[in-house]
Amino acid sequence: MSVLSSLFGRKQARADDNAALKPLYSAVIAQARAPHWYVEGAVPDTLDGRFDMIAAILSLALMRLEALGAVAESAWLTVLFIDDMDGQIRQIGFGDIVVGKQIGRMIGALGGRLAAYRAGLSGEASLADALVRNLYRGEAPASESLAHCEAQIRAVAQGIDGQSRDALLAGQLRG
């Protein structure tokens, strides 16, 4: 009986933690789907382009959560991302064997983007170079499109950096 209680408790804890982070995750998705990224910023309006844009905004939110010491929330936000991407991949028609590999690649990509955007925003590396490599997959757009995305990423990062933990968890992303 205690094993069943333990399993039920974990599932409930996951559901509770996920529910608490859904406003933030929804705000990340809404920000990443804003038309200006794809129009003025020339981010490809494709599955890959949308993933790359979500990963960029999610990276900013994860950096802020880490700065606030909200390690558990950062982990649960990543779980929401994984669950969402799993559902998206399955909806496209991938089978169970392929889904795990795709999710593994996506998590690796998110980790790489997180490091690249952290370095770009801190001045340790070029943010423009990180955007070309990760948002445009190595194919530089027109200079005005790249400038638009760089300015907007910096604005979103500054807006997020100004948020308290509670405001961030409530999905308040400025920028």
N, C-alpha and C positions, 0 to 999 in steps of 0.2 A: 504493500500500500504506500509506503514512503517513496518508493521509486516513481509510482504514478503521480504522487503529489509533487515530487521534485520536477518531473517533466512538465506537469501542468503549470507549475510556478514559473519555470523558465519561459514557457510559451507566453504566459501572461505578462511577464516582465518585458519580453521582446515586443509584444503588442503595445504595451504602455509606453515604452521608450520610443518606438516607431511613431506612435500617435503624437507624442510630444514634439517630435521633430518634423512632422508632416507640413506644418505651416512654413517652416524654413525651406524644406525641400521643394515645396510648391513654388515658393518665391524664387528659388534658384532656377527652376524650370521656366517660369514665366520670364525672368530676366534673360535667360539664354535664348528664348524664343522671340524676343523683341525684334520686330522687322528691321530695325536700323542695322543690326549686325550683318544681315544678309543683303541689304540694299546698299547703304553707304559704306559698310565695312567689307562688302564683297566676300563674306564667308560663304563657302559653297552651301547652297540650300539642298543638301543631300543627307542621307543617314549619317555618313561620316562627319559632315560639317556640323550637323546638329549635335552629335556626340561630342565633337571637339569643343563646341560652344558651351555645352552643359559642363564638360570637364573643366573648362576655364573658370566659369562662375562658381562651380562647386569647390574648386581649389581655393578661391578667395574666401569662401565661407569656412572651409576647413582650416585655413591659416588663422582666421579670426578666432575660431573656437579653440584652437591650440594656444593662441596668445592669451586667451581668457582662462586657460587651464581646464577647459571643458573637454577633457580627453574622452570621457564616456560618450558625450554628445557627438563628438567628432566621429567616434567609431560607429555609433548608431546611424548617423547621417550617411556614412559610407555603406552601411547595411541597406538603408533605403535605396541608395543609388544602385547597389547590386541587385536588389529585388526588382527595381524598375527595369534595369537593363535585361535581367533574366526574362521578364515578361515580354519586353519588346522583341528580344531574339526569338522567343517561342512563337510570338505572334507572326513574325516573318516566316516561320516555318522550319526553323532549325530543330533537330531532334536532341534528345537528352545527352547523347555522347558529345555532340558538337557544342552544346550550350556551355558546358563546363569549361571547355577550352576557350571559347569566346569570352566568357566572363573573366577568366584568368588574364587574357590579353588586355581586356578593358581595365582591370584593376592595375595591371602593370603600366598601362598608358596613363591612367590617372596619377599614379605615383610619380611617373616621369614628368608629367605636366605640373604637378604640385611643386616639385623641386625646381623646374625651369621658371615657373612664374614667381616663386619665392625669390629666386636669385635675381630675376629681372626687376621685380618691384623694389628689392632692397638695394639695387645698384651694383650688385656683385657681377651681373651679366647684363646683356642688352635685352630689354623686354621686347623690342621689335624683333630681334633674332628669335626669341622664344616663341613669339606669335607666328612668325613665318614657318618655323619648324613644326609647331604643334597645331596651330589653328588653320594654317593654309597648307600643311603637309609638304613643306619645302618649296612650294611655288609662290613666290612673292607676288602679291597683288599690286595694283597701282599704288603709288606712294600715298595718295590721299585716302585710299581705303585702309591701308595699314595705319596711317596716322589717326584715322577715325577710331579704329579698334584699340590702338594703344591708348589714346586719350580716354576712351570710354572704360577700358579695363582699369586704368588708374583711377577714374572717377568712382567706379563701383567699389574698388578696393578701399579708397578713402572713405566712402560712405559706410562700408561695412566696418572699417576700423573704428569708426566713431560710435558704433552700436554697443549697447550693453548686452550681456548674455541674454537677458529676458527679451529685449527688443529683437535681437537676432533670432531667437527661438520662435518668436511670434511672427517671423517672416518679414521683418522690416529691413529691406535692403535699399539703401540709398545709392544714388549714382546715376 
